[in-house]
Amino acid sequence: MRTSNAPSTAVFDPDGFLIDPDVWSESLADRIAETDGLGQLSELQLGLLHTLRHEFAKHGTVTALRHVCHLTGQDANCAQHLFPSPREAWRVAGLPNPGEEAKAYL
């Protein structure tokens, strides 16, 4: 089920990360993905994004995508198949800039 409650204009930082994660919605994620050349997101991709957002809300930090894949019941390397990079998954999930050190892991 896709939601479309995001405002038409979302504000991003210079690195392309959403400044206010609370304005995120599936429709905004689709717009980010389309702009980045990924096309419309699949249900598997959306499931990963929702779980990634949930884990960030729970822990307040970058969560290993292998763990997020496990939580969604997918293969541990699912993120590699669903997104071009972990950084892209983080960005499309509408999560804030994780900082320079964390971006090295993304």
C-alpha positions as CSV (number, residue, x, y, z in Angstrom):
1,M,0.0,0.0,0.0
2,R,1.5,3.3,-1.1
3,T,1.1,6.5,0.9
4,S,1.2,10.0,-0.6
5,N,1.1,12.4,2.4
6,A,4.5,14.0,1.7
7,P,4.5,17.7,0.8
8,S,5.3,18.4,-2.8
9,T,8.6,20.0,-1.9
10,A,11.0,18.2,0.4
11,V,14.3,19.8,1.5
12,F,17.5,18.0,1.0
13,D,21.0,18.8,2.3
14,P,24.0,19.3,-0.2
15,D,24.7,15.6,-0.1
16,G,21.1,14.7,-1.2
17,F,19.8,13.5,2.2
18,L,16.4,14.5,3.4
19,I,16.7,17.1,6.1
20,D,13.4,16.3,7.9
21,P,12.8,12.5,7.8
22,D,9.2,13.0,9.1
23,V,8.1,14.3,5.7
24,W,9.0,11.0,4.1
25,S,6.4,8.9,2.4
26,E,6.4,6.1,-0.2
27,S,5.5,8.6,-2.9
28,L,8.5,10.8,-2.0
29,A,10.7,7.6,-2.0
30,D,9.3,6.9,-5.5
31,R,10.1,10.4,-6.6
32,I,13.7,10.2,-5.3
33,A,14.1,6.8,-6.9
34,E,12.8,8.0,-10.3
35,T,15.1,11.1,-10.1
36,D,18.0,8.8,-9.4
37,G,17.2,6.5,-12.3
38,L,15.9,3.6,-10.3
39,G,12.4,3.6,-11.6
40,Q,9.3,2.9,-9.5
41,L,10.1,1.1,-6.3
42,S,9.0,-2.6,-5.8
43,E,7.3,-3.9,-2.8
44,L,10.5,-5.6,-1.7
45,Q,12.4,-2.3,-1.9
46,L,9.7,-0.5,0.0
47,G,9.7,-3.2,2.7
48,L,13.5,-2.8,3.1
49,L,13.0,1.0,3.3
50,H,10.3,0.8,6.0
51,T,12.4,-1.6,8.0
52,L,15.5,0.6,7.6
53,R,13.5,3.6,8.8
54,H,12.1,1.6,11.8
55,E,15.6,0.5,12.8
56,F,16.9,4.1,12.6
57,A,14.0,5.3,14.7
58,K,14.6,2.5,17.2
59,H,18.4,2.9,17.5
60,G,19.1,6.4,16.1
61,T,22.1,5.2,14.0
62,V,23.1,3.5,10.8
63,T,21.9,-0.1,10.9
64,A,23.8,-2.8,8.9
65,L,21.8,-3.6,5.7
66,R,22.5,-7.3,6.2
67,H,20.6,-7.1,9.4
68,V,17.7,-5.1,7.8
69,C,17.6,-7.8,5.1
70,H,17.3,-10.4,7.8
71,L,14.5,-8.6,9.5
72,T,12.6,-8.5,6.2
73,G,13.0,-12.2,5.7
74,Q,15.2,-11.8,2.7
75,D,18.7,-13.0,1.9
76,A,21.4,-11.2,3.8
77,N,22.7,-9.6,0.6
78,C,19.2,-8.4,-0.5
79,A,20.2,-4.7,-0.4
80,Q,22.9,-5.3,-3.1
81,H,20.2,-6.6,-5.4
82,L,17.5,-4.0,-4.5
83,F,19.6,-0.8,-4.6
84,P,22.8,0.4,-6.4
85,S,24.5,1.1,-3.0
86,P,23.7,1.2,0.7
87,R,24.0,5.0,0.6
88,E,21.3,5.0,-2.0
89,A,19.0,2.9,0.1
90,W,19.6,5.3,3.1
91,R,18.8,8.3,0.9
92,V,15.7,6.8,-0.6
93,A,14.5,5.9,2.9
94,G,14.5,9.6,3.6
95,L,16.9,9.3,6.5
96,P,19.1,12.2,7.5
97,N,22.8,12.6,6.6
98,P,24.6,10.0,8.7
99,G,27.8,12.0,8.8
100,E,31.1,11.5,7.0
101,E,32.3,8.5,9.0
102,A,29.0,6.6,8.6
103,K,28.9,7.4,4.9
104,A,32.2,5.5,4.5
105,Y,30.3,2.4,5.6
106,L,27.3,3.2,3.4
